[in-house]
Amino acid sequence: MIPAVMPTYARADLMFERGHGAYLVAANGEEYLDFCSGVAVTGLGHAHPHLVEALTAQINKVWHTSNLFRIEGQERLAARLVAATFADTVFFCNSGAEAIECAVKVARKYQSASGRPERYRILTFEGAFHGRTLATLAAGRQEKHLKGFGPVVEGFDQVAWGDAAAARQAIGPETAAILVEPVQGEGGVHLPPDRFLANLRTLADQNGLLLLYDEVQTGMGRCGHLFAYQHFGVAPDVLAVAKGLGGGFPIGACLATEKAAVGMTAGSHGSTFGGNPLAVAAANAVLDVMLAEGFFAHVRAMNTLLLKRLGEVARRYQGVIAEVRGLGLLVGIKCVGANGDLADALRRRHVLTALAGDNVVRFLPPLIVEESHIDRAIAALEGACAELAKV
């Protein structure tokens, strides 16, 4: 008999009832170090006092009015995102997939409004993950996700990750935009080759295309800056963000330049819940913390420490760990054996992680992580590797 909750996840037999900082507490009272962060969502950890205060205050005011009316917190959040980035304007939605869908619509509408309606195709890269809607599945083009959901939505072409020359060859008269993750997260924590993003920027400019960034996972401090593109120094025309934006409250956003958003006029797009008062209260609280002096420097310092400590373990257990890679606090451990085995061994030691493609276990600690948390995670990893090395 099918369970009441549709069985689309292979869930671990764990249920959490509360959290604090970098820790989750299970229903049986056992404490777990959370190096999964809701899959790169709870960047400020659990029960962050400023986030709790902001949401509690908003709950006692108004929850929802719809986008038929102005929303003060939404206007403030948009202005702050614009001030902190390349963007001139922001559309709010509820998830990463919706943010990517908006980015695709912006690109198609831009071409149409510019007198080139035949340009509708989006160029993407192997190993990408852009979401679970029919269009974003087509953009990612991974067979394991597409199987059984055919026919595949038209309008997406794909070339090898990191291959700017192949991207150049794939651009045709119907190409509207290039969509890329600055760092592939779900695909296995793959950093871009040198000048890859810069070469894509050049290709877009030379061919009248928009450059779209999927920063759903890499954004909101995860890679050591507010957005990963700021690390690489190559700005897009459109950027999709979600996950860490609300610190655990569902909200997504599509950021765009004025040029890119030329066709996005009244009635061209919409969302019932997008940017509602509760969501933007959470996101504004997240920005309050992240934009404070020293926050991103702390993330980068913890990155240096975590990579150093992981590298030391990897050298001692080369039969278990093949490679460690990452940027900021988006870190991947490529396994020699099955990545699930390492994740399970860590969970038995009360450390939570997330799996990724390319046989990778992701360490995604909250951005407020401290050296003591890293010490605990490394001790668990040592024990897990020693266990697996004996198998």
N, C-alpha and C positions, 0 to 999 in steps of 0.2 A: 504494500500500500504506500502511495506517495505521501511523504510527510507534509504537514501544513505549511512549512517553509520550503519553497521549491528547491530541490536538491541540486543547485547549480554550483555549489562550492564543496570541496573536500575539506570540511572544517576540522580543526583540531578539537579534541574533547576538552575544551577549556572555556570557562565562562567567568568574565570579570565583573565585579560589582562596584569597584571604585579605583581611583588612581591618584597619584600625587607625584609631581615632578617627573622623573624618569622611570617611575615604577607603576605597575598595575597590580592590583590585589584581586586574586581569584575568590570565587564564592566560598571556598574552603579556608580562606584566610592566608593562603600562601602568596608570597610576593614575587613578582617577576620583573626583571630589568627589561624595559621596553626599547629594544633596538630595532623595532619595526615601525613604531610611530604611526600605526594605522596605515601603513604603506606611504610613508613620507607626508603625513597629514598633520599630526600633532607636534608641530615644530616648537611650540612653547611648553611641551610636556602636558601633563594632566593636571587639571584643576588650578591652572595658573591664576593667581589672585586677581590680576588686572582684567583678564578675560572673563572670569566669573563675575566680577563686579560690573563690567560693561553689559553683559548679557542679562544679569539680574535687574539692572536698572531699566533696560529696554523692555523686558518682559512685563514690567509694571506700567508701561506706557502704551505702546501699540505694537502688535505683532505683524500685521499685514494690511496694506491698503491697495495693492496692485500698482502697476506702472501707468495707470490712468491719471495718477497724481504725482506731484513732485515728492521726493523722499530726501529729507535733509541729509541723513547719514550717507546716502548713496552719492549725492553731489559732492560731499566732503571727501569720500573715499576716492571717487574718480579724480578729483582735483589733486589729491595727494599722489596717486599713481602716475598721473601725468607729470607732476613736478619731479618725480623721482626717476623717470624713464624717458625713452625716446618718444613716447606716445603723445598724441594730442586729444584723444577721445577714448572712452571705454564703454563697452556693453557688458552688462552683468547678467549672469545665468546661474545655474545650479551645480554644474559638474564640469569635469575636464572634457568629456566627450562633447557636451554642448558648446564649450568654448572653442573646440576644434571645428565643430560644425559651423559656428559663426565665422571663424576665420576663413573657411572654404567659401562661404557665402559672400564675405567681404571681397575675396579675390575675384570671384565670378562677377559680382556686381560692379567692381572696379573696371574690369575689362569691358563689360557691357556699356557702362556709363561713359567710357572712353572711346566708344565707337567700334569696339572689337568684340561683339557678342559671340563670335565663333571660338573665342579663347575661353575654354572652361576646364581644361584638364589640369590636374595637379600632379607634380612630380614628387615622389617620395623615395624612401631608401629602405633597403632590405634590413630586417631586424627591428624595424620601427614598431611601436605600439602607440596608437592614437585614440583608442577607446573601443567601446562595444556596441555602438549604434551601427546600422548597416553601412552608412557612409564611412565612418571611421574604421570599421573593419576592413573595408575596401582600401582605405588609405594605408593601413598597416600591412595588408596583403599576406598575412600569415595563415597557412593552410589549416593549422590546428584550430584557429578561431573562425575561419570561414566555412568549415565543413558543415554541410547540412543547412546552410543559410543562403544558398544560391537562389537566383543568379546574382553574381557579384555586381554591386552598384558601379555603373559606368563612370569614367572620368578620372581614373587614377592610373599613373604609370610609375614604374619602380626600377631603380638601378642599385648597384652595390653601394653599401655604406662607405663613406669616405672617398668615393671616386668622383671627383669633380669633372674629370674628362668624360666619363660615362654620362654624367648629368648633361654636359654640353651636347653630346650626341643625341640625347633623348628629347631635347627641346624641339618642338615642332610648331607649326602654325596655329595649333589649337591649344598650346600650353598657356596657362594663365598664371601659374605660381609654382614655387618650390616650397615644400613643407618638410621641415627637419627638426629633430630634437638636438639641441646643442650638445647634450650628452645622452646617449641611449640608456635609459634606466631599465625598463622591463626587458629590453633586449640583451642585457648582461653587463651594464655599466661600461659602455664603450665610449671612450673620449675621442673627439674628432682628430684626425690627422692634422699636422701643421698646415695652416692656411686654408683648410677645407671650407670653413664658414666664410672666410674672406673671398675665396674663389666663387662660392655660391652667390655672395652679394654682388660680385662683379657680373656674373652670368645674368642675374636678375636685372641689373641696371642696363646691361647691353641689349637685352632682349625684350624690354618692356614688361617684365614680370614682377610680381610681388614676392618678397621673401617672407615666409611664414615660419615662426618658431613655435614649437610645442614645448612650453616650459611648465606643463602641468606638474611634472615631478621635479624638475630642476630649479623651479622658481621659488620665491619666498624664502630666500636665505639658504636653501639646501646646498648650494654650490659655493657658498662663501661670500656672495654678494646678493643684493635683493633679487637679481635675475642672473642666470648663467651667462647671458650674452655680454654682461658688463665685465666678466672675467676675460672673455675672448676679445672684447673690443670691436665687435661687429654687430651693429644694430639691425633689427628686422624692420619690415613695414607693418607687420601684424604679429601679435604674440598672444598665445592662449595660456591661461593660468587657472589653477583651481587648487586642489589638495591643501597645501599649507596656508592658503589665503585666509581661510576662516578658522584656522587652528583646531579644526574638528567639526565646525559648523559648516554645512554644505553651502558653498558658493564658488562660482567660477567667473571668469572675466575674459573678455577679448579686448586687447589694447591695440590701437591702430593710429597711424599718422593721419593727418587731415587729408592728404592726397589719397591714401589707400581707402579711406572711408567715404569717398566722394559720392558713392551711390547709396549709402545707408541713410535714407531719409525716412520720414514718418510712414509707418506701415510696412517697411521693407523687412523688418525682423521684430521678434517680440518674445516675451517670457512672462508667464503669470507670476511665478515666484521670484524670478531673478532680481537680486539686489533688494530684497525686502528688508524692512527695518531691523529684524533680528540678525539677518545675515551680515548686513553692513556694519552693525554694531560690533559683531565679532571681528570682522575684518579690520575695522578701524582700530580696535584694541590690539590686534596682532601688529599692525603697523606702528602703533605707539611704542611697542617694545622693540621691534626690529629696527626702527629708524633711530633709536637712541644711540648715542655715541658709544662705540666699542663693541656693539653686538656682533657685527659681521667679522670684526677682527678676532673675536672669541671663537667663532665658527672655524675660521681659518687656522687658528692656533690648535684647536681640537683635532682638525684634519691632520695637521702635521704630526701630532702625538699619536693619533689612532693609526695612521699609515705606518709610522715607525714601529709601533708595538706589533701590529699585524705582520709586518715584514719579518720581524724577529721570530715570530711563531712559524711563519711560512718556511723560513730557512731551516728550522728544526724539524719540520714535518713535511718534507718535500713529497712524501708518498701520499699525503692527504690534501695539501694545498698546492695548486699549480701556479697561481698568480694572485696578487692583490692589486687592485686598481681603483681609482676613484677621484672625485673632486669635491672639496668641501666635506659635508657629511652624507654624501652619496657614495658609498664604498662597496665594492664587490669583491668577494672571495671566490675565485674560480677553483672548483674542486677537481680532484683526480677521480674519486669515486662519485657516486650519486650525490648531488647537492642536497637532496632531501634527507640523506643520512646525517649529514653534518648539522642541518637545521634541527633535526629531531634530537640529536645528541646535545645540542645547545639548549633546546627547550627542556630537556630532562634536568639540565643544570640551571633552569629558571632564567634563561636569556632568550628573548623573542627576536627573531629575524624574519626576513622575507626572501623568498626564492625569486630568481630571475632566469632569463634565457641564458644560453651558452654555459649551462651547468654552474651557475653562480648563486651564492648566498649573499644577499645584501645586508649590510649593517647600515641602518637608517636611524641613528639615535636622535632624540629631540635635540634641537639646536642649543638648548640650555645645558647640554651634557657637561659634566665636570670630569676632572682627571680620575676621581674615585670611581665613577661609573665605568670609565674605560678600563681601569684596573680590574674591576669585577668581570667585565666582559672578556678581557684577555685571559683571566684565570679560568673562566668557563671554556673558552676556546682551547686552551692548553689541555684541559681535561678531556674535551671532546676529541681532539686530535689524537691524544694518547690512546683513548678507547678505540678509535677507528683504525689507528696504526696497527693494532693487534689483530684486527679482523682478517 
